[in-house]
Structure formats: structure tokens, C-alpha cells
Amino acid sequence: MSSVPPSPSLSPPPRSRTAASPAAGSADSGHPPGTGPRVADRPPSPLGARHLRLVLCLAPLLLAGGWAAANRPVMYEGVRRLLAADPWWLLAGAGLTVLNCVAASCVRQGALPDRLPPGLLLASQFAAGAANHVLPGGLGAHAVTLRFLRGRGVPAARATASIGLYSVAKSGAKTVVLLVFLAASPAWRRLGDLVPDGQTVVPVVCVTGGVVAAAGVLLRVVRPLWRPVTGLLRTALADAREVHTRPARVVALWGGAVAMPLVQGTTLACVGAALGLELPWTHVVLAYLAAGTAVGAVPAPGGLAVDAALGWTLVAFGSPPALAAATVIGYRMLTDWVPLLPGSLLLSALIRAKVL
């Protein structure tokens, strides 16, 4: 018997993937028929990232130019008086301004267990001075420092905890230095006229206590806030204990924190000497410490509240009002306005180099 050839299969031959229809391809890829891939699956456009980086680089320069244009009379008066001042005292004040950035860098390093590159850390603190003119209460400098620490690979919790330790050390050391000056100088009696009376102190204390109590109740009621806040506090306490077991970190943290108000007050004394302010160095530094401690927490960009209190304090110590105002303007120009343009350029360069 002759064998019967097998009958051909009724199923169609397998289709190659390249010849698949668009509908089948869409079904294989997990998308509905007739639709392409989702937008989220497409790679981000490099052109949009480049434009965003360019905007971030130019923003500090535009803000600096706008601030200068909005404060033309102040800029003119400060420049006019500084042109007639003693240049050697101003040069000494400029050197102390740079030294203040070095002291701030020491405090930043002392507040963190991780090792940071000294050059980039100093550059970030110099650039942070320009950012302080945008956000009040030192938030601009903290934001720049936070971006710098995150770029160096520091975890977010540890970076935030280091900023908190920096703030605590800075304010605590400034208060201790103020108390030492009050105990050593009899000029503190002249500050009695500047102390607010009870009608002003009581509402401020009540508002402060109410804010603290509301924050505590909010943390206890809103459960999603309780865990991250307590985690941050645990990280801060652990890092504080660790840095205080290292002598180098302790010296950098507290030595820099004590040096910062002394350097800033000495800078003010140099500007006053350049303009002919006839007050002792101890009085000028005490005036700076008292004014900064009294209204340093007022959320005003660029230290405007501190400048107003500083002018009144110098007048209380015996300075003529016009000379006190010129000293404050010269101090602000030397420490903030003159470094504003190079600080903005450096901030833009750090952003462009992806350091921030």
C-alpha cells in the first residue's frame, strides 16, 4: 500500500515579527491598538533640559540686576561716600569679608561627619551670599548649601540635619560672644533705650509661644508629618554626637561659629574707621552683636531689619545719625553689594557645572 501524504496544516504559517501589522505590534507592546508608545516612555528632550539649565544660570544675574535697579539711590549714596573714604580701611574690610566666607565654610564642614572638598565648599559659601538676597532669613544660603551637599552624595536627611546644626551653632556662639561683650564693656547701659517695653514684648512672646504650640499640635495630629520629623531629629542627634567625638570637627564647628560674629563686627569697625566713625572697636562690635541678635530672626531679605537696628544702635552709642547711616550703607555695600555680582557669576557657573 502506498502511504498517504500528510495533509497540509489548516493553521496559517507563523508571521515574522517584522511583518506584524501595526495593530498586532501595538497589542504585543502592551498599548491599545492604533496607539503608539506612551509619552512617559520616550526619553526626555535634551533641548528642554538645556533651556532649564540656562534659565537657572541666568536667574541670579537677572535678580542681581533688578535689585540694583530698584535701589539706585542707596547704591549712589553708598558709592559716593565710599569713594571719599580711607581705601586702606576698606581694603582691610574686604579681606575680612573673604575671611568670613572661610569661617562659614569651617562651620559647614564641622557640622557634617562627611569629608567635603575645601575648594568647592568655599565657592559654594561665596555663591550662597548672592542667594541670600533672594530669600529671607538665610534661606537662600541654606538652599544653595543643601544642593551642594546633595551633589556631593550626602543623604537628604544628613544634609538637612547639618544645616540645623550649623544654625544652632551659629546662633548659640553669637549669643555667647554677646554676653561676653556685655560683661566686659560698660557700654551696654546705653542699650537700655533700645530695649522694647512690656507692651511690645508680651505680644511677641505670646505669638511665638502660639506658633510653637501650634507646630507641636500639628505634628501630633497630622501623622504623615510625625515620622519624617522624628527621623530627621534622630539623624541630627546622631550626627551631632558623631561630630563632637572628632576634635577637628569640634574646632571647625565652634571655632568658626565664634569667629563669624567677631569678623563681621570687625568689618563694620573697619568701614566706620574709613568713614571717620569715632567709636571704639568694642562699642562697634557690641552694636553689631546687639542689633543682629535682637532682629536677626526677622524675615527680611538682605538683612534690611538688621541694618535699621544697627543704625539706631550706633546712634545710641554716640555716633551722628548721618555718619551711622553711612557706616551701615558702607558695611552693606562691602559685605553684600560688592560681592553680589561675582557671587552671582560663581553661582551661575556652579549651576552650569552641575555642582549645584
Residue, then its C-alpha position, 0 to 999 in steps of 0.5 A: m500500500s502506498s502511504v498517504p501524504p500528510s495533509p497540509s496544516l489548516s493553521p496559517p504559517p507563523r508571521s515574522r515579527t517584522a511583518a506584524s501589522p501595526a495593530a498586532g505590534s501595538a497589542d504585543s507592546g502592551h498599548p491599545p491598538g492604533t496607539g503608539p508608545r506612551v509619552a512617559d516612555r520616550p526619553p526626555s528632550p535634551l533641548g528642554a533640559r538645556h533651556l532649564r539649565l540656562v534659565l537657572c544660570l541666568a536667574p541670579l544675574l537677572l535678580a542681581g540686576g533688578w535689585a540694583a535697579a530698584n535701589r539706585p539711590v542707596m547704591y549712589e549714596g553708598v558709592r559716593r561716600l565710599l569713594a571719599a573714604d580711607p581705601w586702606w580701611l576698606l581694603a582691610g574690610a574686604g579681606l575680612t569679608v573673604l575671611n568670613c566666607v572661610a569661617a562659614s565654610c569651617v562651620r559647614q564642614g564641622a557640622l557634617p561627619d562627611r569629608l567635603p572638598p575645601g575648594l568647592l565648599l568655599a565657592s559654594q559659601f561665596a555663591a550662597g551670599a548672592a542667594n541670600h538676597v533672594l530669600p529671607g532669613g538665610l534661606g537662600a544660603h541654606a538652599v544653595t548649601l543643601r544642593f551642594l551637599r546633595g551633589r556631593g552624595v550626602p543623604a537628604a536627611r544628613a544634609t538637612a540635619s547639618i544645616g540645623l546644626y550649623s544654625v544652632a551653632k551659629s546662633g548659640a556662639k553669637t549669643v555667647v560672644l554677646l554676653v561676653f561683650l556685655a560683661a566686659s564693656p560698660a557700654w551696654r547701659r546705653l542699650g537700655d533705650l533700645v530695649p522694647d517695653g512690656q507692651t511690645v514684648v508680651p505680644v511677641v512672646c505670646v505669638t511665638g509661644g502660639v506658633v510653637a504650640a501650634a507646630g507641636v499640635l500639628l505634628r501630633v495630629v497630622r501623622p504623615l508629618w510625625r515620622p519624617v520629623t522624628g527621623l530627621l531629629r534622630t539623624a541630627l542627634a546622631d550626627a551631632r554626637e558623631v561630630h563632637t567625638r572628632p576634635a577637628r570637627v569640634v574646632a571647625l564647628w565652634g571655632g568658626a561659629v565664634a569667629m563669624p560674629l567677631v569678623q563681621g563686627t570687625t568689618l563694620a569697625c573697619v568701614g566706620a574707621a574709613l568713614g571717620l566713625e569715632l567709636p571704639w572697636t568694642h562699642v562697634v562690635l557690641a552694636y553689631l552683636a546687639a542689633g543682629t541678635a535682637v532682629g536677626a530672626v526677622p524675615a527680611p531679605g538682605g538683612l534690611a531689619v538688621d541694618a535699621a537696628l544697627g543704625w539706631t544702635l550706633v546712634a545710641f552709642g554716640s555716633p551722628p545719625a548721618l555718619a551711622a547711616a553711612t557706616v551701615i550703607g558702607y558695611r552693606m555695600l562691602t559685605d553684600w553689594v560688592p560681592l553680589l555680582p561675582g557671587s552671582l557669576l560663581l553661582s551661575a557657573l556652579i549651576r552650569a557645572k552641575v555642582l549645584 
